[in-house]
Amino acid sequence: MSKLEELIQQYCPDGVEYVKLGDIEDQGYIKLGRGNVISKQDMKDCPGGFPVYSSSSVGDGEIGRYGKYMFDDERISWSIDGGGKFFYRNNLRYSITNVSGWLKVLAPKVVSTKYLYYTLMNEWVKKVYDYTHKAHPSVIREEYIIPIPPLPVQKEIVRVLDTFTELQAELQAELQKRLQQYNYYREEILTHFSPEQNAKEYKLGDICELGTGSHNTQDGLKEGSYPFYTRGIDVLYLNSYDFDETAIITAGDGAGVGKVFHYVKGKYALHQRAYRIVPIQSKVLARYLYYYLETEFYAYIMKSSVSSSVTSIRKPMLLDFPVLLPSLSEQQRIVDILDKFDALTTDLTAGLPAEIEKRRQQYGFYRDKLLTFNRKEA
């Protein structure tokens, strides 16, 4: 019998009471609130090192740094406008904007903040919040019904789940290290050619066909017969296709300019402001060009643009992009090397990403198992 099982048998043999989040607040155990309006101009006018968290669910939700802070304690925050994801914040000076909420535990002898975070996250993965059904404090008060076992049980659950979390963090750090090594090596192998490799410079327009699609983002479907590439990293679908070829897709405008690339083989549909780059196979291997664009294109357009923030690409910028090309056999050798690195750092069926995904699935399974109790009858 595990320590947790012993504690459950000792403290809650008749089951655990499930309560609404709002009831816990009404009893004075927690307090829910919203952040303040903090604009980009505010952060610019008052620079500093304190993080500002907003509605973003990417990473830890940080949108910038500020010279002021709202909190310096242990709380839970969540993204009201960004899907309702919860974040654990502990003893660091930070601020939360008005499109995020905060939760403060007022009775730590009754409920652990970290336990409550894990419990809320376990329920959040089963819910759907969007821009019509937002995760306002008044909404989550009613929609989150959670178990509150005695504190010793809560603490043991936190200990176990923290172990899983630490393992995931170690694997993620290892992957980040490998990504940095890969990016460095890719840069070296694609830009530092020896005289024996006889690499020559060509303009992209001389070795490729370039064009755009005809669709708008709203045409996209969540499911369909053919992939539909827009201007972002996510792929939508359509039930018709525009092209059947091997091509490289990149964003023509928006946040993905110079950063988003897709390698495509087969039938696909394309956004009107995304570019298709179709290599002339007798001159350049498509896979080689894909890696070269990933490595060199963003720096090129930043250098070519008159503004510090590139928001769109004009076709002449693409046509004039310089590409260093060794022989086709040398291109293939380089592709073989980089494909192995790429699989190690991005393939969800192998390497570190596969290990992280496996651990993530295990974590989700055990979190749900640990946080599911026999329900105590009222």
N, C-alpha and C positions, 0 to 999 in steps of 0.2 A: 504494500500500500504506500502510495506517495505521500509526501508531507501535505500536499494540498488536499488529498482525499481524507487524511486524518483530521485536518482542520475543518473541512466541511462536515464530517461526521460529528465532530466535537461541538461546532458552533451552530450548525443549521441542519440537524437531522430531519426536520420536518419540511425542508425546502427553503427557498429564498423569496422574499417579497419583491415583486416587480412594480415599479412606480413610474408615473409620468415625470419627465424632467421638470415640468411646471409645478408639480406637487412638492418636489424637493425644494424648489425655490420658495414656494409659499410657506414651507416649514422653516425657512430661514437658514437652510444648510448651504445654499449657493446663491449667487447673484448673477443675472444676465444683463448685458448692456451692449451698446454699440459704440464704435469709435467716433472720432471727430473728422471733419473735413480737413484734409491735408493735400494741397495741390502740389504739382511739380514746381510751380512758381514759389510756393512756400518753402520747399526744400532748397530751391536755388537762392532765395533771399536769406535763409538761415542755415547755412551749410554746417554739417557736423557728421559724427560717426555713429549716431543711433539709428538702428534699422526701423523702417516704416513698413508695416505689413498691410496689404490690401486684399482685394477679392481674388487675386491670382491663386490658383491651386498648383502652380508649377514650383518645384523646389520647395523652399520653406515659405513662399508667399511674399518675399520681400520685393518692394518696388523701388526702393531708394534709401538714402540716408539723410538724417535731419539733425539740426543742432539742438532740438528739444526732445523730450520724451514724456510719455504719459504714465508708463508703468515701470516698476522695478521689483517685480515679485512673480510668483508662480501663478499662471493662469492658463486657460485654454482659449484659443481664438478659433474662429471659423469664417469661411468666405460666404457672405450672404449672397452676393451676386455671382459668385464663381463656382456654384455647384454644392456649396455647403460643407466642403471638406474641413476637418478639424486639424488643429496644430497645437502641440504642447509647447508652451513658453515657460521657461524657468529661470528666474532671478537674473535677468539681463534688462538693461534699460531699452525700451522700445516704445513704439506708438502703433496704433491700429486706426485705420481710416473708417469713414462712415459706412463703407460697403462691407465691412467686417464686423463680427460680433465678438464679445469677450465673455468668459465665464470665470467667476472667482469663487473658490470654495471658502465658505465662512465657518464651516464646522469640520476641521480636519480630523477630529476624533471620531467622526461619523462616516465621512467619505474621503477617500484619497483622490487628489487631483489627477495623479497619473493613472489610477484605476479608472476614474471617470473618463479620461481621454481615451484609453483603450476600449472601453465599453461603447463610447459614442462612435469611435471609428469602426468598430465591429458592426454597428447598426447602420452607419452611413453607407457602407458598400452595398447595402440592400435597398437603398432609397434613390430617388431621382429628383434632383432640383435643377431648375433652369431659370430662364429670364421671365417666365410666366408664373412658375411655382417657386418662389424664392424662399431661402432658408432664414426668414426673419425670426427674431427671438420669439415672437408670439406663435410662430408656426412650429418651431422645434420644441417649444414647451409642451405642445399637445401630441406631436408625432413621435417623440422618442420615449419609449417605455422600456426601462432598463432595470436590471437586478442590482440590489444593494445588499450584499452579504455583510457580515461583521468585518470590522477592520483587519483582523489578522488574516482572514481569507483574502481580502483585497490586496494586502501587502505581498502575500505569497504569489498571487496571480501576476502582480506587477513584476516581481523578481523573475519569474519564468519568462514573461513576455519581453522584459528588458534583455534577457540573454539572446533571444531570437533577434531582437532589434540590433544588438551590438554585432552579431554575426553578419547580418545583412549589411551593416555599415562597413565592416571590414572588407567584405567582398566588393562593395561598391567603390571603396577607396583603392582596392587593388585594380579594379577595372579602369578607374580614372588614371591610375599610374600607367597602365598598359596603353590607354588611349593617347596619353602624352608621348610615350615612346613611339607609338605607331605614327602619330602625326609628324614627329621629328624625323623619323626614318623615311616616311613618304616624301617629305620635303627634300631630304637629301638625295634620294634616289631619282627624283623627277627633275631636279634642277642642277645637279652637279655631275655633269657627264665628263668622262675622260676623252682625250683625243681619239682613242681607239673606237669609241662608240659612235663617233662621227655624227653627232646630233646637229640638225639644222633647224633654223627658225622659219615657221610658216605662219601666215595669218589664218585665223579660224575660217574665214570666208573662202579660202582657197582649198581647204581640205574637207569642207562640210557643206551640206545643204541646211539652210535655216528657214524657219517659218513659225507660225503661231496657229492656235486652234480657233474655234468659232463659238464655243459655249460660254455661258456665265455660271458662276458658282451655284446659283439657285437651281440650275438644271440637275445638279448632282443628286444621287440617291444613296442611301445607306447600303443597299444591296442591289446588284445588277449583274449583267452579263460581262461587262468590260470595265476595266479600271478607267477612271476619269481623273486626270491630273490637273489640279488647279495651281494656285501660287504658293501653297503651303506644303508642309511635310506630310499631312494626312491625305490619304487617297480616297476619293469618292467613287461612285459607279454610275454607269449608264447602260441602257439596253441596246445601244448602237455604238459603232466605233468610227473614228475618222481616219486612222492610220494603221498599217500593219507593217512593222519595220523594227529595226534595232535603232534606238535613239536615246539621247540624253535630254531630259526635261529640266528646265530651270525657270524660276519665277521672273516675270517681266517687270513686276512692280510689287510694292508692299514690303512687309517685314522680312520676307524670304529672299530678297534680292541678294544675289551673290553667295547665299548660304544654303539654299535648298536645291538639291539635284536628285533626280531619279534616273535610274538606269532601266530602260524598258526594252523588252523583246516580245514582239507579237502585236496583237490588236489592242488599241487604246483610244480614248477620247481626250481632247485637250481644251483647256481654257483659252479664251481669246487673248489673255494677257500673260500667257506662259509660252515660252519658246521651246521648239523642238530642234535639236541639233543632231543631224543625221550624218555620220562620218562617211566619207568616200573610202570604202574598205581597202582599196588598193594603195591608199596613202597612210591611213591611220586606223588602228584598232579601236573600236568603240569603247572597250573596257579601259584601255590606256587613257583615252581622252577623258573619260569619266573621272578617273583618278586625278588627272592633270587639272581639270576644271575645279574639282573639289579643293585642290591644294592652292592654286594660283589665282583663280578668277576674282575672289572677293577683294584681294589687295589691289588688283588691276583696276577694278571699277571705282574703288575708293580713291585711287590715284588719278583716275580719269575724270572724276566728277568735280564740278565746280563747287558743290556744297559738301559740308562735312557729314551730312546724313543722306545717303543714297536711297531714293524711294522708287526709282524706275530705271530701266535699261532701254536705251535706244538701240535699234538694230545695228547702226554703224559701230557702236562700242563692241558688240559681239563679233562683227565681221573683222575688225582690226585686232582682236585679241591675239597676242603672239603665243605660239605653241612650239616648244622644242621637241623635235621628233628624231629619234634614232631609227635604225632599220626596223622593219616589221618583226624580225626575229628577236631583236633586242627589246622591242615593245612587249612582245609576248613573254619574254623572260621576266621583265619587270612586273607585268600583270600577274604572273604566277606567284611571285613573291608577295605582292600586295594583297592578292586574294586570300592568302593564308593569314596575313595579319588582320585583314578585314573580318574573316570568319571568327578569329579569336576574340575580337572586340565587339562584334555586332550580331553575330549569328545566334538566334535564340534556340537553336538545336545543338549547339556545340560551344565549347569554351566557357569563359567566365559568364557571359550573358545567360547561357543555359543554366549554369549553377545558381546564379542569382534568381532566375525565374523559378527554379525548383524550390529554393529556400523561401521565396515569396509565397508560393502556393502552400508550402508546409506551414509557414507562419500564419496564413489566413485560416487554414484548417484548424490548427491548434488554438488560435485565438478564439475562434467561434466555439470550439469544444470547451475551453477553459471558462468562457463567459456564458455558458448555457447551464442553467441550474434547474433542478426540480422546483416547479413554481409553488410557492406557499399559498395555501388557500386563505382567503380573507376571513 
